[in-house]
Amino acid sequence: MLFKEIIGQDAVKRHLLNTVKENRVSHAQLFLGPEGSGSLALAVAYAQYINCENRQPDDSCGECASCRKYSKLIHPDLHFSYPFFAKHKEETAASFAEEWRRAFLDNPYLGLDHWRSQLDGENKQANINIAEAHHIIRKLSLKAFEAEYKVLIMWLPEYLDTQGNALLKLIEEPPAKTLFLLVAENQDKILNTIISRTQLVKVGHLDRASVAEYLMNVHGLDRYQAEEIALISEGNIQRAVDLLGEGSKGHFDLMVRWLRFCVTDNGPSLIKTSDEELAKLGRENQKSFLLYSLHMMRQAVLLKEGMDQLVHLPDAELDFVRKFSKHYSLEQIGETVRLFEEAHYHIERNANPKILFLDLSLQLVLLYKYQTFRRLADSTYIDNYGM
């Protein structure tokens, strides 16, 4: 992986390049960044640059034997560890090496749900087990085959749990020319004993322009489509790729019909829509639909607050958001955002979609219809529906 192949993150790239040029390569580093920000790709590009046989001022050469092997993730001194869904306690990350190479080379910005889908993980718990920790110790005790540095890139060390204690001594006092690169999304879920032994590299969300550029160059979208999805994805390339599957036009039509049934308290249509449309979208499209609906509600909030210049939507969607923001209070729209966020959280954790969407629909009925009547009858609006 070359640095130039990674979109955005120019400040992080400069920092990583300077640590090599100034001979300040720390043996244990924690790349901390949100999903889809490119933190994993940065770690791979950094390792490739360190072991490149003909380094350029701003990137690996991409042509030497080391770079060619890194580009295919087959270098003998490059090792990966990651969460997996073990069927047997003796399985390690190496059991899924081919799937890992294929998933990363296809999408260097992958998230855990995408990785799960590559392994048919279903509802199994992701984990980096004790067998994997012991396997890492054995691998790194060997001498490097051909590179200057042996490199272990561990993706999502949050899933190490207490097994990580087996690696503490190795991380603190590794063999000579051994590099640990941990790539994490949530610092609060990492063992403090590991954090204290690493040097932090912060990776931020990608800006909207970078995401749009990626979608145009890699997925062939026109500028308008790319900018719309970039806005919804909030700097997450994995989320942007997921949004490509359904397309916002289908989301818009379904969302408008569904919300119309909610505000009119049309029970039979709500049940039918929840069971026969929303529940059958498939988990990734359900998440995509909720993210799209969240985006529309946030645009309504902006209009409600008088920040029209920040709203960029096609004519039909803009017309809908304007009408919606006029009919409902800021409190109601804000509560809608909360409900959509909560539903997205539970869909990610494999909630039953029929129950979830029907329950969400009924909460929206209470919020829109009965809260509106209550506000008309009582100028003091107290949000206590369903309590």
Phi, psi and omega in degrees: 000126177266149177301323183292344178276351181261127184283145176060205177057038184298321181295319179294319179300315180299318179299314182295318178299318182293326179297328179283314182298326182263009178057047179240039182282111178285142186287343179221117183230145180246109176274109185249114181201155182291163178304140176077011182270347181096011183296322178293316179298321178298319179296319179293316180296323179296313179298320179296319180296318180299321184262003179297138182275350182214063185302139173262167182303324186238008182187169172291162180286330179078001186237337182292170182300320180297314181296321180296321179288322177297324182296337178253003181059037181239015179292133184294343180255013175249120182238145179238147170225144186197162176295146175214176187243084190287137172266337180228145187294339181273356180291147177231178179301329180299336179295340184240026186298317181295317178296322179295313179301315182297316182295315182292315182295331177283326183207092181295352181257021189300150174250174185296321180295322177295318178297319178302318182293334178287338184251004186053048183292340180050235184259012182291154180276127176291145185198149166249103193276176182293330177296322178292319178300316179293325178295322178297315180300317180294317182297316186278352175281347179276156176288154176298143181282312185213342182268166176291319182245139162276136183233130170246121175254115178254116179269127179062063176295353174304334184268009176288323185056215184288347177299337182296337180298333179293341183261355188302312183296321180294321179292320182286321182228072183283164172301158181303143177057043175242131186239125174257124174239108179263132183243109188235162178246333185227103183297328183294340183261004180264142177303130180300328179294335176278316180303319183292344182257009183235158174262129187278133172238108183275132178239121184269177174299147174287146177283161186298322182296321180293319179295317179298319179298318178299314182295325178288316185284322186265322185250002173070024179282152173283167188299319182297312179299316182298317182290326178294312181291324178299322180294317182290324187287343176055046174082010182251108181297320179300317178295321178298318179295320178298322181293338179294333187299315186264320183089137187291335180298313178297321178298316184298311181299316181293318181297317181297314179298315182297313180294328177297318177295326179293313185287338178262001180055048181270086186305306182300319180291325177297315179297315181296316180295318180296316185281318191261344180242297185296317183290340183259008179292334190094148190301315182294321179288330175295316176298317180297318179297316180293323177296319178297314180296321175301315180300317181295320179294322178294327175293324177295321177299316179300317179296319181298327180271006177078019181258055183301329184292344180268356183263120180233098183222155172298165187303312183296317180291320178297319179298317179298313183296321179297314180294318182296316182293335179283327186277337187234153184284165177298324179296318180294317180292320178297321178292327176298317177302314180298317181296320179294319178297319180294319179296319178298319179301315183285328176296319177301333183256026170065038173295154177294116188293328179296313180293316184298311184288328176292317178297317178299318180299316181293323176295324178291325176301312179299319184292315186275310188281304187282329176292325178296317178297319181296320180292326177291326183276334185222115183293340176271105185268117178244122183278089180227028183296142176070009183249000000 
